[in-house]
Structure formats: structure tokens, C-alpha cells
Amino acid sequence: MADAHDIQSWLNGDKLRSERAKEYYPLLGLILGLIFLYILLGYQAGKQQHRLTDTKKEMLDAKFRYMTISAQLTNSTRQSQIIEALREHGSTLQENTKPPVKIE
């Protein structure tokens, strides 16, 4: 079992002020710096991961909006839809039933 005087010297800081302990201060500083850097980089990686996830969600939403608009545009520009829209608006235009002729 440790001597009571030895424990007391650790608690009041006498051991930390000794010459032998002072030799380890640079190593202790390096270890603490690396721990701080590890924690900081962990938080930054987590933040970047959240931004990446949010960006992926936005891209997926934009893709679905594009697909919806593209399908609506394709449907609305079909010949049958155009003819129906013209009739609804009372147009007298007629559909051409003759095939196109190539002029040489």
C-alpha cells in the first residue's frame, strides 16, 4: 500500500514540481495537443458528414422535381394533347393528315 506522505505529495502538487516530472512536460503537452486535435477533427468530420447528407437529400429532391416536370412537359407536347387543347380554346385549326413531302 502506498505511503500516506506519497499520496499527499501527489495531491498538493509537490510531485509535479519535481525536476524529474518537469522532464515530461513537453511530452504531456504533445499528448494533450494531439487529443485536442483528435476531438476537433472528429467534430469537423461529423459536421461535414451532415452537410453531405443534406446535399444528397437536396439532389434527390431536385432529381424528382426534374422527372416530374419532364414527364408533364412530355405529356403536354404530344400531338393529341395539343389538338385537344386547341379544340378546348375554340381554334379552327385542322390536323394535317397528309405526310410530309421531301423537296429535292
NORKA-V195902 format. One record per residue. N is the residue number from 1. RES is the residue in one small letter. SS is DSSP state (H for helix, E for strand, L for the rest). OMEGA is omega as a letter, one per 30 degrees, with the letter a starting at -180 (* if undefined). Layout:
n->N res->RES ss->SS omega->OMEGA
n->N res->RES ss->SS omega->OMEGA
This chain:
n->1 res->m ss->L omega->a
n->2 res->a ss->L omega->l
n->3 res->d ss->L omega->a
n->4 res->a ss->H omega->l
n->5 res->h ss->H omega->l
n->6 res->d ss->H omega->l
n->7 res->i ss->H omega->l
n->8 res->q ss->H omega->a
n->9 res->s ss->H omega->l
n->10 res->w ss->H omega->a
n->11 res->l ss->H omega->a
n->12 res->n ss->H omega->l
n->13 res->g ss->L omega->l
n->14 res->d ss->L omega->a
n->15 res->k ss->L omega->a
n->16 res->l ss->L omega->a
n->17 res->r ss->L omega->a
n->18 res->s ss->L omega->a
n->19 res->e ss->H omega->a
n->20 res->r ss->H omega->l
n->21 res->a ss->H omega->a
n->22 res->k ss->H omega->l
n->23 res->e ss->L omega->a
n->24 res->y ss->L omega->a
n->25 res->y ss->H omega->l
n->26 res->p ss->H omega->l
n->27 res->l ss->H omega->l
n->28 res->l ss->H omega->l
n->29 res->g ss->H omega->l
n->30 res->l ss->H omega->l
n->31 res->i ss->H omega->l
n->32 res->l ss->H omega->l
n->33 res->g ss->H omega->l
n->34 res->l ss->H omega->l
n->35 res->i ss->H omega->l
n->36 res->f ss->H omega->l
n->37 res->l ss->H omega->l
n->38 res->y ss->H omega->l
n->39 res->i ss->H omega->a
n->40 res->l ss->H omega->l
n->41 res->l ss->H omega->l
n->42 res->g ss->H omega->l
n->43 res->y ss->H omega->l
n->44 res->q ss->H omega->l
n->45 res->a ss->H omega->l
n->46 res->g ss->H omega->l
n->47 res->k ss->H omega->l
n->48 res->q ss->H omega->l
n->49 res->q ss->H omega->l
n->50 res->h ss->H omega->l
n->51 res->r ss->H omega->l
n->52 res->l ss->H omega->l
n->53 res->t ss->H omega->l
n->54 res->d ss->H omega->l
n->55 res->t ss->H omega->l
n->56 res->k ss->H omega->l
n->57 res->k ss->H omega->l
n->58 res->e ss->H omega->l
n->59 res->m ss->H omega->l
n->60 res->l ss->H omega->l
n->61 res->d ss->H omega->l
n->62 res->a ss->H omega->l
n->63 res->k ss->H omega->a
n->64 res->f ss->H omega->l
n->65 res->r ss->H omega->l
n->66 res->y ss->H omega->a
n->67 res->m ss->H omega->l
n->68 res->t ss->H omega->a
n->69 res->i ss->H omega->l
n->70 res->s ss->H omega->l
n->71 res->a ss->H omega->l
n->72 res->q ss->H omega->l
n->73 res->l ss->H omega->l
n->74 res->t ss->H omega->a
n->75 res->n ss->H omega->a
n->76 res->s ss->H omega->a
n->77 res->t ss->L omega->l
n->78 res->r ss->L omega->a
n->79 res->q ss->H omega->a
n->80 res->s ss->H omega->l
n->81 res->q ss->H omega->l
n->82 res->i ss->H omega->l
n->83 res->i ss->H omega->l
n->84 res->e ss->H omega->l
n->85 res->a ss->H omega->l
n->86 res->l ss->H omega->l
n->87 res->r ss->H omega->a
n->88 res->e ss->H omega->a
n->89 res->h ss->L omega->l
n->90 res->g ss->L omega->a
n->91 res->s ss->L omega->l
n->92 res->t ss->L omega->l
n->93 res->l ss->L omega->a
n->94 res->q ss->L omega->l
n->95 res->e ss->L omega->l
n->96 res->n ss->L omega->a
n->97 res->t ss->L omega->l
n->98 res->k ss->L omega->l
n->99 res->p ss->L omega->l
n->100 res->p ss->L omega->a
n->101 res->v ss->L omega->l
n->102 res->k ss->L omega->l
n->103 res->i ss->L omega->a
n->104 res->e ss->L omega->*
